[in-house]
Amino acid sequence: MSNMMRDSQIMAQTKDENLGYMSDMALELAQMAEDTGLATLAYLFRMAALEASTANSVLAEPDDLPRQMTSH
């Protein structure tokens, strides 16, 4: 069981590192696009960087979502 937990932690850390790398790369590409006058492309790269940097804050498990009360 501890091997599975260790592997899970390693995978989570790798995912965090990959998302950080993707965010950094998207910001660099946004700056390059901005420098060459491609404002729309720069904006899209900034949105990609934002998406990558906030990907871990999204709830991963459907069970973590709050339950809504319905009238039926």
N, CA, C and O atoms as a printed pandas DataFrame, in Angstrom:
     atom_number atom_name residue_name chain_id  residue_number  x_coord  y_coord  z_coord
0              1         N          MET        A               1    0.821   -1.192    0.000
1              2        CA          MET        A               1    0.000    0.000    0.000
2              3         C          MET        A               1    0.862    1.252    0.000
3              4         O          MET        A               1    0.502    2.245   -0.633
4              5         N          SER        A               2    1.982    1.228    0.689
5              6        CA          SER        A               2    2.823    2.415    0.737
6              7         C          SER        A               2    3.458    2.704   -0.614
7              8         O          SER        A               2    3.697    3.863   -0.956
8              9         N          ASN        A               3    3.736    1.641   -1.396
9             10        CA          ASN        A               3    4.263    1.853   -2.746
10            11         C          ASN        A               3    3.259    2.591   -3.621
11            12         O          ASN        A               3    3.628    3.467   -4.403
12            13         N          MET        A               4    1.995    2.232   -3.484
13            14        CA          MET        A               4    0.963    2.878   -4.272
14            15         C          MET        A               4    0.818    4.347   -3.861
15            16         O          MET        A               4    0.628    5.216   -4.711
16            17         N          MET        A               5    0.906    4.616   -2.576
17            18        CA          MET        A               5    0.819    5.995   -2.101
18            19         C          MET        A               5    2.029    6.797   -2.576
19            20         O          MET        A               5    1.893    7.950   -2.987
20            21         N          ARG        A               6    3.197    6.191   -2.518
21            22        CA          ARG        A               6    4.413    6.872   -2.981
22            23         C          ARG        A               6    4.324    7.181   -4.468
23            24         O          ARG        A               6    4.658    8.283   -4.903
24            25         N          ASP        A               7    3.869    6.195   -5.249
25            26        CA          ASP        A               7    3.713    6.398   -6.689
26            27         C          ASP        A               7    2.709    7.512   -6.980
27            28         O          ASP        A               7    2.910    8.316   -7.890
28            29         N          SER        A               8    1.646    7.553   -6.215
29            30        CA          SER        A               8    0.636    8.589   -6.386
30            31         C          SER        A               8    1.217    9.973   -6.096
31            32         O          SER        A               8    0.926   10.934   -6.808
32            33         N          GLN        A               9    2.037   10.071   -5.052
33            34        CA          GLN        A               9    2.672   11.339   -4.718
34            35         C          GLN        A               9    3.661   11.760   -5.800
35            36         O          GLN        A               9    3.743   12.940   -6.139
36            37         N          ILE        A              10    4.399   10.819   -6.336
37            38        CA          ILE        A              10    5.361   11.115   -7.407
38            39         C          ILE        A              10    4.619   11.594   -8.648
39            40         O          ILE        A              10    5.039   12.553   -9.295
40            41         N          MET        A              11    3.522   10.930   -8.978
41            42        CA          MET        A              11    2.738   11.335  -10.144
42            43         C          MET        A              11    2.153   12.733   -9.961
43            44         O          MET        A              11    2.141   13.523  -10.905
44            45         N          ALA        A              12    1.671   13.048   -8.763
45            46        CA          ALA        A              12    1.122   14.373   -8.482
46            47         C          ALA        A              12    2.206   15.442   -8.590
47            48         O          ALA        A              12    1.969   16.520   -9.135
48            49         N          GLN        A              13    3.391   15.142   -8.072
49            50        CA          GLN        A              13    4.493   16.091   -8.148
50            51         C          GLN        A              13    4.920   16.314   -9.597
51            52         O          GLN        A              13    5.196   17.445   -9.998
52            53         N          THR        A              14    4.973   15.250  -10.375
53            54        CA          THR        A              14    5.329   15.354  -11.788
54            55         C          THR        A              14    4.298   16.188  -12.538
55            56         O          THR        A              14    4.649   17.008  -13.387
56            57         N          LYS        A              15    3.029   15.975  -12.221
57            58        CA          LYS        A              15    1.968   16.748  -12.858
58            59         C          LYS        A              15    2.132   18.228  -12.527
59            60         O          LYS        A              15    2.016   19.077  -13.411
60            61         N          ASP        A              16    2.401   18.542  -11.264
61            62        CA          ASP        A              16    2.610   19.935  -10.851
62            63         C          ASP        A              16    3.777   20.560  -11.608
63            64         O          ASP        A              16    3.679   21.694  -12.077
64            65         N          GLU        A              17    4.872   19.829  -11.727
65            66        CA          GLU        A              17    6.047   20.337  -12.429
66            67         C          GLU        A              17    5.744   20.566  -13.910
67            68         O          GLU        A              17    6.156   21.573  -14.487
68            69         N          ASN        A              18    5.023   19.627  -14.517
69            70        CA          ASN        A              18    4.675   19.767  -15.937
70            71         C          ASN        A              18    3.761   20.960  -16.169
71            72         O          ASN        A              18    3.945   21.698  -17.136
72            73         N          LEU        A              19    2.776   21.160  -15.293
73            74        CA          LEU        A              19    1.875   22.297  -15.431
74            75         C          LEU        A              19    2.625   23.611  -15.227
75            76         O          LEU        A              19    2.345   24.596  -15.910
76            77         N          GLY        A              20    3.569   23.632  -14.299
77            78        CA          GLY        A              20    4.392   24.819  -14.091
78            79         C          GLY        A              20    5.232   25.130  -15.315
79            80         O          GLY        A              20    5.360   26.286  -15.719
80            81         N          TYR        A              21    5.802   24.093  -15.899
81            82        CA          TYR        A              21    6.598   24.269  -17.113
82            83         C          TYR        A              21    5.731   24.796  -18.253
83            84         O          TYR        A              21    6.135   25.711  -18.971
84            85         N          MET        A              22    4.538   24.219  -18.421
85            86        CA          MET        A              22    3.647   24.665  -19.490
86            87         C          MET        A              22    3.238   26.117  -19.297
87            88         O          MET        A              22    3.164   26.878  -20.261
88            89         N          SER        A              23    2.971   26.500  -18.053
89            90        CA          SER        A              23    2.604   27.880  -17.764
90            91         C          SER        A              23    3.748   28.831  -18.089
91            92         O          SER        A              23    3.534   29.867  -18.718
92            93         N          ASP        A              24    4.953   28.488  -17.667
93            94        CA          ASP        A              24    6.130   29.316  -17.943
94            95         C          ASP        A              24    6.368   29.445  -19.443
95            96         O          ASP        A              24    6.658   30.534  -19.938
96            97         N          MET        A              25    6.247   28.338  -20.164
97            98        CA          MET        A              25    6.480   28.357  -21.605
98            99         C          MET        A              25    5.421   29.217  -22.303
99           100         O          MET        A              25    5.741   29.976  -23.217
100          101         N          ALA        A              26    4.179   29.098  -21.879
101          102        CA          ALA        A              26    3.117   29.900  -22.494
102          103         C          ALA        A              26    3.350   31.383  -22.246
103          104         O          ALA        A              26    3.081   32.204  -23.123
104          105         N          LEU        A              27    3.847   31.740  -21.062
105          106        CA          LEU        A              27    4.148   33.150  -20.785
106          107         C          LEU        A              27    5.303   33.647  -21.651
107          108         O          LEU        A              27    5.279   34.782  -22.126
108          109         N          GLU        A              28    6.299   32.815  -21.854
109          110        CA          GLU        A              28    7.409   33.205  -22.736
110          111         C          GLU        A              28    6.914   33.406  -24.168
111          112         O          GLU        A              28    7.299   34.368  -24.833
112          113         N          LEU        A              29    6.070   32.505  -24.632
113          114        CA          LEU        A              29    5.525   32.651  -25.984
114          115         C          LEU        A              29    4.635   33.890  -26.096
115          116         O          LEU        A              29    4.620   34.554  -27.133
116          117         N          ALA        A              30    3.900   34.198  -25.039
117          118        CA          ALA        A              30    3.070   35.404  -25.033
118          119         C          ALA        A              30    3.946   36.647  -25.160
119          120         O          ALA        A              30    3.612   37.570  -25.903
120          121         N          GLN        A              31    5.054   36.674  -24.445
121          122        CA          GLN        A              31    5.964   37.819  -24.523
122          123         C          GLN        A              31    6.560   37.942  -25.926
123          124         O          GLN        A              31    6.676   39.045  -26.460
124          125         N          MET        A              32    6.935   36.819  -26.514
125          126        CA          MET        A              32    7.483   36.844  -27.873
126          127         C          MET        A              32    6.441   37.357  -28.869
127          128         O          MET        A              32    6.761   38.146  -29.758
128          129         N          ALA        A              33    5.208   36.910  -28.717
129          130        CA          ALA        A              33    4.137   37.365  -29.603
130          131         C          ALA        A              33    3.887   38.859  -29.411
131          132         O          ALA        A              33    3.695   39.589  -30.383
132          133         N          GLU        A              34    3.890   39.306  -28.174
133          134        CA          GLU        A              34    3.694   40.726  -27.869
134          135         C          GLU        A              34    4.806   41.566  -28.499
135          136         O          GLU        A              34    4.544   42.620  -29.077
136          137         N          ASP        A              35    6.035   41.096  -28.385
137          138        CA          ASP        A              35    7.189   41.824  -28.922
138          139         C          ASP        A              35    7.133   41.968  -30.444
139          140         O          ASP        A              35    7.675   42.923  -31.000
140          141         N          THR        A              36    6.480   41.021  -31.110
141          142        CA          THR        A              36    6.393   41.080  -32.569
142          143         C          THR        A              36    5.072   41.690  -33.043
143          144         O          THR        A              36    4.771   41.659  -34.236
144          145         N          GLY        A              37    4.287   42.241  -32.121
145          146        CA          GLY        A              37    3.059   42.931  -32.497
146          147         C          GLY        A              37    1.853   42.037  -32.698
147          148         O          GLY        A              37    0.870   42.458  -33.308
148          149         N          LEU        A              38    1.906   40.827  -32.204
149          150        CA          LEU        A              38    0.786   39.893  -32.350
150          151         C          LEU        A              38   -0.010   39.835  -31.046
151          152         O          LEU        A              38    0.074   38.866  -30.292
152          153         N          ALA        A              39   -0.778   40.886  -30.801
153          154        CA          ALA        A              39   -1.483   41.028  -29.529
154          155         C          ALA        A              39   -2.497   39.915  -29.286
155          156         O          ALA        A              39   -2.623   39.428  -28.162
156          157         N          THR        A              40   -3.218   39.510  -30.321
157          158        CA          THR        A              40   -4.228   38.462  -30.144
158          159         C          THR        A              40   -3.577   37.136  -29.779
159          160         O          THR        A              40   -4.060   36.415  -28.906
160          161         N          LEU        A              41   -2.492   36.825  -30.445
161          162        CA          LEU        A              41   -1.773   35.590  -30.132
162          163         C          LEU        A              41   -1.189   35.654  -28.719
163          164         O          LEU        A              41   -1.202   34.660  -27.993
164          165         N          ALA        A              42   -0.684   36.813  -28.337
165          166        CA          ALA        A              42   -0.156   36.995  -26.983
166          167         C          ALA        A              42   -1.251   36.755  -25.951
167          168         O          ALA        A              42   -1.024   36.105  -24.931
168          169         N          TYR        A              43   -2.440   37.286  -26.226
169          170        CA          TYR        A              43   -3.575   37.090  -25.333
170          171         C          TYR        A              43   -3.906   35.603  -25.190
171          172         O          TYR        A              43   -4.146   35.125  -24.082
172          173         N          LEU        A              44   -3.920   34.876  -26.302
173          174        CA          LEU        A              44   -4.228   33.443  -26.249
174          175         C          LEU        A              44   -3.189   32.670  -25.444
175          176         O          LEU        A              44   -3.537   31.761  -24.691
176          177         N          PHE        A              45   -1.916   33.027  -25.600
177          178        CA          PHE        A              45   -0.877   32.367  -24.814
178          179         C          PHE        A              45   -1.019   32.698  -23.330
179          180         O          PHE        A              45   -0.780   31.842  -22.478
180          181         N          ARG        A              46   -1.404   33.928  -23.021
181          182        CA          ARG        A              46   -1.619   34.278  -21.605
182          183         C          ARG        A              46   -2.775   33.481  -21.015
183          184         O          ARG        A              46   -2.717   33.062  -19.859
184          185         N          MET        A              47   -3.822   33.269  -21.802
185          186        CA          MET        A              47   -4.951   32.469  -21.326
186          187         C          MET        A              47   -4.525   31.014  -21.120
187          188         O          MET        A              47   -4.977   30.361  -20.180
188          189         N          ALA        A              48   -3.664   30.513  -21.990
189          190        CA          ALA        A              48   -3.145   29.149  -21.833
190          191         C          ALA        A              48   -2.293   29.050  -20.569
191          192         O          ALA        A              48   -2.348   28.048  -19.856
192          193         N          ALA        A              49   -1.508   30.085  -20.296
193          194        CA          ALA        A              49   -0.696   30.094  -19.077
194          195         C          ALA        A              49   -1.583   30.115  -17.842
195          196         O          ALA        A              49   -1.313   29.421  -16.862
196          197         N          LEU        A              50   -2.633   30.908  -17.894
197          198        CA          LEU        A              50   -3.566   30.966  -16.768
198          199         C          LEU        A              50   -4.238   29.620  -16.550
199          200         O          LEU        A              50   -4.381   29.164  -15.416
200          201         N          GLU        A              51   -4.646   28.992  -17.635
201          202        CA          GLU        A              51   -5.280   27.666  -17.546
202          203         C          GLU        A              51   -4.338   26.643  -16.919
203          204         O          GLU        A              51   -4.742   25.861  -16.059
204          205         N          ALA        A              52   -3.088   26.655  -17.354
205          206        CA          ALA        A              52   -2.114   25.703  -16.811
206          207         C          ALA        A              52   -1.820   25.990  -15.343
207          208         O          ALA        A              52   -1.650   25.061  -14.553
208          209         N          SER        A              53   -1.760   27.258  -14.974
209          210        CA          SER        A              53   -1.412   27.588  -13.595
210          211         C          SER        A              53   -2.559   27.324  -12.620
211          212         O          SER        A              53   -2.328   27.138  -11.425
212          213         N          THR        A              54   -3.788   27.308  -13.123
213          214        CA          THR        A              54   -4.931   27.061  -12.240
214          215         C          THR        A              54   -5.488   25.643  -12.375
215          216         O          THR        A              54   -6.485   25.314  -11.732
216          217         N          ALA        A              55   -4.869   24.808  -13.191
217          218        CA          ALA        A              55   -5.395   23.460  -13.435
218          219         C          ALA        A              55   -5.474   22.629  -12.165
219          220         O          ALA        A              55   -6.383   21.809  -12.028
220          221         N          ASN        A              56   -4.553   22.817  -11.239
221          222        CA          ASN        A              56   -4.575   22.020  -10.014
222          223         C          ASN        A              56   -5.637   22.461   -9.031
223          224         O          ASN        A              56   -6.002   21.699   -8.136
224          225         N          SER        A              57   -6.138   23.667   -9.177
225          226        CA          SER        A              57   -7.144   24.128   -8.228
226          227         C          SER        A              57   -8.551   23.655   -8.599
227          228         O          SER        A              57   -9.491   23.824   -7.823
228          229         N          VAL        A              58   -8.690   23.064   -9.785
229          230        CA          VAL        A              58   -9.983   22.535  -10.210
230          231         C          VAL        A              58  -10.245   21.240   -9.458
231          232         O          VAL        A              58   -9.343   20.426   -9.263
232          233         N          LEU        A              59  -11.475   21.062   -9.044
233          234        CA          LEU        A              59  -11.822   19.841   -8.316
234          235         C          LEU        A              59  -11.693   18.636   -9.232
235          236         O          LEU        A              59  -12.247   18.622  -10.331
236          237         N          ALA        A              60  -10.977   17.646   -8.788
237          238        CA          ALA        A              60  -10.714   16.471   -9.614
238          239         C          ALA        A              60  -11.780   15.393   -9.440
239          240         O          ALA        A              60  -12.080   14.659  -10.382
240          241         N          GLU        A              61  -12.334   15.297   -8.276
241          242        CA          GLU        A              61  -13.288   14.234   -7.990
242          243         C          GLU        A              61  -14.717   14.772   -7.990
243          244         O          GLU        A              61  -14.991   15.786   -7.348
244          245         N          PRO        A              62  -15.625   14.115   -8.697
245          246        CA          PRO        A              62  -17.026   14.558   -8.686
246          247         C          PRO        A              62  -17.623   14.518   -7.280
247          248         O          PRO        A              62  -18.542   15.282   -6.985
248          249         N          ASP        A              63  -17.122   13.650   -6.416
249          250        CA          ASP        A              63  -17.639   13.565   -5.053
250          251         C          ASP        A              63  -17.305   14.811   -4.241
251          252         O          ASP        A              63  -17.931   15.061   -3.211
252          253         N          ASP        A              64  -16.325   15.599   -4.693
253          254        CA          ASP        A              64  -15.948   16.815   -3.984
254          255         C          ASP        A              64  -16.890   17.978   -4.274
255          256         O          ASP        A              64  -16.862   18.993   -3.578
256          257         N          LEU        A              65  -17.732   17.829   -5.310
257          258        CA          LEU        A              65  -18.638   18.907   -5.662
258          259         C          LEU        A              65  -19.755   18.999   -4.629
259          260         O          LEU        A              65  -20.233   17.971   -4.149
260          261         N          PRO        A              66  -20.177   20.205   -4.281
261          262        CA          PRO        A              66  -21.277   20.335   -3.313
262          263         C          PRO        A              66  -22.576   19.812   -3.893
263          264         O          PRO        A              66  -22.847   19.965   -5.084
264          265         N          ARG        A              67  -23.364   19.204   -3.053
265          266        CA          ARG        A              67  -24.653   18.678   -3.477
266          267         C          ARG        A              67  -25.671   19.811   -3.449
267          268         O          ARG        A              67  -25.705   20.609   -2.512
268          269         N          GLN        A              68  -26.495   19.870   -4.486
269          270        CA          GLN        A              68  -27.533   20.883   -4.549
270          271         C          GLN        A              68  -28.858   20.252   -4.164
271          272         O          GLN        A              68  -29.174   19.129   -4.556
272          273         N          MET        A              69  -29.612   20.990   -3.398
273          274        CA          MET        A              69  -30.926   20.523   -2.998
274          275         C          MET        A              69  -31.906   20.812   -4.140
275          276         O          MET        A              69  -31.881   21.892   -4.731
276          277         N          THR        A              70  -32.751   19.854   -4.439
277          278        CA          THR        A              70  -33.769   20.059   -5.474
278          279         C          THR        A              70  -35.132   19.906   -4.851
279          280         O          THR        A              70  -35.276   19.318   -3.779
280          281         N          SER        A              71  -36.127   20.434   -5.521
281          282        CA          SER        A              71  -37.473   20.378   -4.975
282          283         C          SER        A              71  -38.191   19.083   -5.329
283          284         O          SER        A              71  -39.303   18.859   -4.850
284          285         N          HIS        A              72  -37.601   18.231   -6.143
285          286        CA          HIS        A              72  -38.297   16.991   -6.479
286          287         C          HIS        A              72  -37.800   15.855   -5.639
287          288         O          HIS        A              72  -38.273   14.728   -5.782
